[in-house]
Amino acid sequence: MSQTKDPTLEITNSKSRRGGFSRRGFIQGAGVTGAVVPALTTEQAQAQTAGPKPIGPGPVNITLSVNGKSVMAVAEPRETLLDVLRNHLNMTGAKRVCDRGSCGACTVIMDGKAVYACSILAIDARGSQITTIEGFAMEGGKPHPLVESFANHDAQQCGYCTPGFVVAAKDFIDHHPAPTVEQVKDGLGGNLCRCGTYMGIRQAVVEASRKMRPAVPAAKGGANA
């Protein structure tokens, strides 16, 4: 029994042989692509691992600039600036109260800005200038004007929040040399006093700002000089 060839099939096969795309060509191309992709992936992985080496998780040397001095502590990268100040550097003026950045008892000044030390990792504070209450409470053997004014106005009771308020007030006066009571109220809104001595605190800050202002030299001569 003779078999007849389908002319349509012959035309299709001849086109696939001439035409540029066949199943064999596709499989060969896929094999080449599969060999290239792993090489690219390896290069990308090497590029990602070529960055800085991770620090920790164990204790590491951390150098900080605190109150104008370079100090070093051996602490874990997970420790906050507050923990390192208190537990490693024996600077206990900043207090741990809420430990979640809402009360201000741990306030320090970092690079000219009041911040919560409990919300900053010590390792992230490297290279910054840090000022704590220990750095300015006594100047030349005398209390800082803020410390004097807080005492004059009974701006503390239990005293636990006082160092944070004094530090925050210093930063506030540095940026607002002649504040009003209302401005002090807004400016120190990030610090809380559980004893409620807010009126004394605000009056103390206004008084201290006057003492901290540079003296204005008297004008020489008068209108008829």
C-alpha positions as semicolon CSV with decimal commas, in nm:
position;residue;x (nm);y (nm);z (nm)
1;M;0,000;0,000;0,000
2;S;0,153;0,327;-0,109
3;Q;0,170;0,630;0,121
4;T;0,104;0,978;-0,005
5;K;0,299;1,270;0,137
6;D;0,117;1,574;0,262
7;P;0,245;1,867;0,051
8;T;0,152;2,111;0,329
9;L;0,380;1,929;0,576
10;E;0,670;1,939;0,332
11;I;0,627;2,313;0,290
12;T;0,623;2,364;0,669
13;N;0,937;2,152;0,726
14;S;1,126;2,328;0,453
15;K;1,038;2,665;0,603
16;S;1,156;2,558;0,950
17;R;1,487;2,437;0,803
18;R;1,536;2,763;0,614
19;G;1,360;3,001;0,840
20;G;1,550;3,077;1,147
21;F;1,362;2,916;1,435
22;S;1,345;2,547;1,517
23;R;1,292;2,336;1,826
24;R;1,654;2,216;1,818
25;G;1,782;2,574;1,798
26;F;1,561;2,677;2,088
27;I;1,691;2,393;2,308
28;Q;2,053;2,474;2,222
29;G;1,999;2,842;2,298
30;A;1,835;2,763;2,631
31;G;2,137;2,550;2,725
32;V;2,376;2,837;2,661
33;T;2,159;3,084;2,857
34;G;2,139;2,845;3,150
35;A;2,517;2,827;3,164
36;V;2,552;3,209;3,169
37;V;2,293;3,284;3,441
38;P;2,474;3,104;3,726
39;A;2,793;3,296;3,642
40;L;2,608;3,628;3,669
41;T;2,447;3,525;3,994
42;T;2,787;3,437;4,140
43;E;2,928;3,776;4,042
44;Q;2,635;3,953;4,204
45;A;2,678;3,752;4,523
46;Q;3,047;3,840;4,536
47;A;2,965;4,209;4,486
48;Q;2,717;4,198;4,772
49;T;2,962;4,034;5,011
50;A;3,242;4,275;4,922
51;G;3,094;4,552;5,142
52;P;3,195;4,640;5,499
53;K;3,215;4,353;5,743
54;P;2,931;4,333;5,997
55;I;3,010;4,437;6,354
56;G;2,920;4,214;6,646
57;P;2,719;4,048;6,780
58;G;2,971;4,029;7,064
59;P;3,130;4,328;7,244
60;V;3,335;4,565;7,030
61;N;3,542;4,877;7,093
62;I;3,331;5,191;7,061
63;T;3,498;5,533;7,069
64;L;3,277;5,832;7,149
65;S;3,336;6,203;7,188
66;V;3,167;6,301;7,515
67;N;3,195;6,645;7,673
68;G;3,490;6,733;7,453
69;K;3,690;6,419;7,534
70;S;3,745;6,099;7,339
71;V;3,639;5,799;7,546
72;M;3,630;5,429;7,464
73;A;3,394;5,158;7,583
74;V;3,372;4,787;7,513
75;A;3,004;4,726;7,447
76;E;2,772;4,523;7,229
77;P;2,641;4,691;6,911
78;R;2,285;4,652;7,042
79;E;2,349;4,874;7,347
80;T;2,202;5,222;7,346
81;L;2,392;5,542;7,405
82;L;2,217;5,569;7,743
83;D;2,336;5,224;7,851
84;V;2,693;5,291;7,744
85;L;2,702;5,628;7,920
86;R;2,565;5,489;8,244
87;N;2,702;5,134;8,255
88;H;3,037;5,169;8,081
89;L;3,143;5,532;8,118
90;N;2,998;5,602;8,467
91;M;2,807;5,908;8,347
92;T;2,479;5,860;8,529
93;G;2,325;6,205;8,485
94;A;2,103;6,085;8,201
95;K;1,832;5,871;8,362
96;R;1,656;5,559;8,239
97;V;1,285;5,606;8,302
98;C;1,058;5,515;8,011
99;D;1,334;5,362;7,793
100;R;1,122;5,426;7,484
101;G;1,189;5,788;7,389
102;S;0,886;5,957;7,542
103;C;0,983;6,115;7,878
104;G;1,309;6,300;7,811
105;A;1,487;6,197;8,132
106;C;1,778;6,065;7,926
107;T;1,823;6,380;7,716
108;V;2,172;6,460;7,589
109;I;2,291;6,702;7,323
110;M;2,434;6,541;7,011
111;D;2,579;6,758;6,736
112;G;2,395;7,062;6,868
113;K;2,056;6,898;6,904
114;A;1,875;6,757;7,207
115;V;1,812;6,383;7,163
116;Y;1,690;6,089;7,369
117;A;1,993;5,873;7,454
118;C;1,769;5,569;7,503
119;S;1,666;5,581;7,136
120;I;2,014;5,592;6,981
121;L;2,256;5,303;6,951
122;A;2,595;5,394;7,091
123;I;2,762;5,256;6,782
124;D;2,563;5,504;6,572
125;A;2,687;5,794;6,786
126;R;3,047;5,745;6,681
127;G;3,187;6,060;6,524
128;S;2,925;6,284;6,690
129;Q;2,985;6,546;6,958
130;I;2,791;6,447;7,269
131;T;2,723;6,671;7,568
132;T;2,577;6,537;7,893
133;I;2,478;6,714;8,214
134;E;2,823;6,628;8,355
135;G;2,982;6,840;8,083
136;F;2,843;7,178;8,191
137;A;2,661;7,158;8,526
138;M;2,964;7,310;8,699
139;E;3,163;7,578;8,520
140;G;3,479;7,711;8,681
141;G;3,375;7,569;9,018
142;K;3,035;7,743;9,002
143;P;2,694;7,600;8,911
144;H;2,575;7,670;8,559
145;P;2,309;7,948;8,544
146;L;2,047;7,686;8,463
147;V;2,137;7,484;8,772
148;E;2,117;7,798;8,988
149;S;1,783;7,900;8,839
150;F;1,633;7,555;8,888
151;A;1,728;7,576;9,256
152;N;1,597;7,934;9,289
153;H;1,254;7,842;9,153
154;D;1,218;7,499;9,317
155;A;1,204;7,351;8,970
156;Q;1,256;6,998;9,099
157;Q;1,105;6,770;9,359
158;C;1,218;6,410;9,327
159;G;1,490;6,535;9,091
160;Y;1,482;6,231;8,865
161;C;1,378;6,425;8,556
162;T;1,589;6,732;8,640
163;P;1,911;6,646;8,449
164;G;1,712;6,582;8,131
165;F;1,523;6,909;8,172
166;V;1,845;7,104;8,233
167;V;2,011;6,956;7,924
168;A;1,702;7,016;7,710
169;A;1,679;7,372;7,846
170;K;2,042;7,442;7,757
171;D;1,986;7,326;7,401
172;F;1,666;7,534;7,384
173;I;1,837;7,851;7,508
174;D;2,128;7,793;7,268
175;H;1,876;7,820;6,984
176;H;1,638;8,072;7,149
177;P;1,845;8,312;7,364
178;A;1,551;8,524;7,483
179;P;1,248;8,297;7,522
180;T;0,913;8,376;7,677
181;V;0,737;8,145;7,922
182;E;0,506;8,023;7,644
183;Q;0,800;7,951;7,417
184;V;0,969;7,754;7,693
185;K;0,649;7,556;7,742
186;D;0,647;7,456;7,376
187;G;1,023;7,409;7,351
188;L;1,042;7,166;7,643
189;G;0,730;6,975;7,548
190;G;0,936;6,659;7,493
191;N;1,029;6,634;7,862
192;L;0,789;6,514;8,131
193;C;0,786;6,583;8,505
194;R;0,579;6,340;8,710
195;C;0,590;6,578;9,009
196;G;0,432;6,855;8,803
197;T;0,683;7,135;8,866
198;Y;0,631;7,280;8,520
199;M;0,572;7,642;8,630
200;G;0,896;7,649;8,829
201;I;1,084;7,490;8,538
202;R;0,958;7,747;8,288
203;Q;1,039;8,041;8,515
204;A;1,384;7,896;8,582
205;V;1,460;7,867;8,210
206;V;1,352;8,226;8,143
207;E;1,567;8,351;8,432
208;A;1,866;8,145;8,320
209;S;1,834;8,274;7,964
210;R;1,880;8,628;8,094
211;K;2,195;8,527;8,282
212;M;2,333;8,342;7,981
213;R;2,290;8,629;7,736
214;P;2,612;8,807;7,648
215;A;2,637;9,146;7,812
216;V;2,557;9,435;7,581
217;P;2,832;9,700;7,602
218;A;2,705;10,042;7,705
219;A;2,697;10,300;7,432
220;K;2,978;10,554;7,456
221;G;2,869;10,914;7,492
222;G;2,519;11,048;7,450
223;A;2,321;11,254;7,206
224;N;2,500;11,572;7,317
225;A;2,847;11,423;7,338
